[in-house]
């Protein structure tokens, strides 16, 4: 870690974010970015490797700060300090599972911010290394259904409802006949969990339900109106699973 601590601010209120940035700069820290969406936090963290992330729990976009923290920890063991005005027990329980280094309640004051970050910096130095937090896939599987964490709840999706799954960095979109669900999990982790014979990896970014295929072309598949690329290395295996004439 460099002598100057580099901090990423993830906050959807730009007035609060600007105030945080100003206070942190005055305290001698380097603010390497301000983002308002969980997806952008994941991308920034993977690219810039901040020393600490100040993470608002409630964010714009499809995922909240807790799910963003889980996705970040899949690739990078970066200390998280949560910023939150939400004091309900269920949110705290979810946040606690990600092993944050600290919480800062809103509205915060300069002294609280200064002391909290100073304690986290000392903890990092004393430990000599970061916590070894490796979250499991945000997915629970039964033979005929899966349960995914969605909007703070575990939601049931029947296997037969799944059309395809598309990877986006460290999270995936599960497309079903009823809608789309964003889960914090790698495509590889989902592939390892889906034991049903109808699911097949056809591309580095896609798993499809072969029972839902409508068209197989030279370089792509179609499910409904969605065009899905297929890699040559997967195509022969796919054709071996289908009855063709």
N, C-alpha and C positions, 0 to 999 in steps of 0.2 A: 504494500500500500504506500502511495506517495505521502510526502509530508503534509500536503494540502488535501484535506478530505473532500472528495467529490460527491455531490449529492444530487439525485434526481428527484424532482417534485412532481407528484402525480395528484392533481387536484382539479376538480371541475369548476370551481369558483375562481375566476381569474383575478378577482380583487384579493382574495385570500392568498392565492398563489404568488401574486406580485409582492404582497406584504411578507410572505415567507422568504421569498428570494432576497428581498432587501435586508431582512433581519439576518439571514444566514450569511450574506456577503459581509455585513458589518461584523459578524462574529469570526470572520476569517475563513469561511468555507467557500468552496467553489461550486456554484450551481451549474450543472452541465446541461440542464434542460427542464422545461415545464411542459407537461402533457396533461390532457384532460380525459383521455379514454384508456381503458384497460389494455386494449389491443396495442395502442401506441406505447404504453408503458413496457409491455413485453418486448416490442421491437427495439425500443431505446435501450433497455437494459441489456439485451443480447448484443447490441452493437457497441455500446459505450462503456459497459461494465462499471457502473458507479460504485463507490464504496458503501453508500447508504441510500436507501430509497425512503422518502416520506410519502406514504401511500394513503390517500383518502379512501375510506371504505366504500362510499357511494360515488359511483362514477357514471359518466355518460357512456353510451355504447352498449354492447351486448353482454359484457361481463363486468362484475364489480371488482373492487380493489382486492378482495380476498381471493377470488378466482385468478386475478392477474398475478398475485403473489405466488400462488401455487404453480402457475405456468412458468413464471420466472425461475422458481426454484428447481424446475425440471432440468434447467441448463446451467444456472448460476446460483451460487450460494451467497447471495447478497443480503445483508441485514435489512430487515423491514421495520420501519416505525410507522404504525398506523395513526392516521388522523381521523377522528370520528366525533360526530355529534350524536351518534346513535348508541344508546346505552342499553338496548334490550338484550336479554340473556342469550337468545339464539344467535344473534350476530356476534356477540362476544365469544361464544363457544366455537363458532366457525373460525373466527379470526385466531383464536388461541391455538387451534389445531395446526396452524402454519408456523408456529413457534416464532412469533415476532420478538424483536429485541425490546420493544417498548410501545406504549400507547400514549398519544397526546390528545386530550379532549378539547373540542372546540367549545367556546372560543378560547384560544390559547393566548398566553402572554409571553413576552420576550424572555423573562427569567425561566419560565417552565421549559420553553424551547431550548434555551441555552444549556440548562442543566441536563435535560433528557439526552440531547445529542452528545454532550460531553461524557456522560455515563456510558452511552453506547460505544463511543470511540474507545474509552478505557477498557470496556469489556472485550472488544475485538482485539485490542493489543494484548490484554492479559491472557486471552484464550490462545493466542498465537495462530488460530485458524477459525474459520467460520463453522457454524453448526452444520452437521451432516444431515440436513433435512431432505429426504427424498420422498415426495408424495406418491401415493399409489394413483393409479388411474381413477378418474372421477366417474367410475362406472361400476355397477354391480349387475351380475349376469345370472339369470336362471335359464333353464332349457328353452322356454318359449317366450322369454321377455327379458328386457334389460331395464334397469332403473338408472336414470341419469339425474345429476344435480342440476336443477334449473330454477332460477329465481328463488333460491334458498330452500327449495323442496326437492325430494327425490320423486321423480315423475316416471311412471310406467310407460314403456314403449314395447308393444308386441313385436316379435321378430318379423312377422309377416307384414307389418306396417312399414318397415324400413325399406327405402328405395336404394339409397346409396349414402356413403359417408365420404366427406371431403376434408382433407387436412389443410389447416392454415397455421403453419409454424407449430407451436406447442399446444394447440387446441384444435378441435374438429367440429364440423357441422354435420349433424345427423339429419338427413332429409327423409321425411316419412310421408305417408299419405295424409297425415293430419297437420303437418307443418315442419318447421326446422328447429333443431335444438343444438345450442352451442355447448360443448363440454370441454373442460380443461383436461386434455389427455392427448398423447401422441397417437398417430394412426397405428403405429406398431403395437402400442399397448392395447388398443381396441382390437386389432387383428388377433392378438394372442388370447383375448377373452372370448371372441366370437367363435364358438366351436360348431355352430350350425353349418350344415353342408351347403346351404344356399349362398353363403357369403364368400367372396373371392376378391383378392387384391388384383387389380388390373393395371395399376399405375402407381408410381411412388406417392401420389396424392389422393388416390381413390380406392375404396372398397365398394363393390356393388353386390346387390342381391340379385343373383343370376335368375331367380324366378320372376323378376320384374323386367327383364330385358325385352325391349321391343325391336331393336335393330342392332345387327353386328356388321360394321363396315370394315374396310381395310385398316383404318387407323383410329377408329373411334367406335363407341357404343352409343345407343340411345335408350334412355328410360323416360317415358313421357316425351317431353320436348327438350330434355336436357341432353346435350352432347357431352360425352365423357371420353377422354382420350384413353387409348389402350396401348401399352408398351408391347413391343414385339416379343420380349421375353415372357410375357404373361399370356399372350394370345393363344399359343398352341395348347397351353394347359387349360385355358378357358374352353376352347373348342372340344377338348377331350371330355369335358363335363356336360356337354350339350348333345341332344339328339339332332343331327343335321341330315338333310336329304339333298 
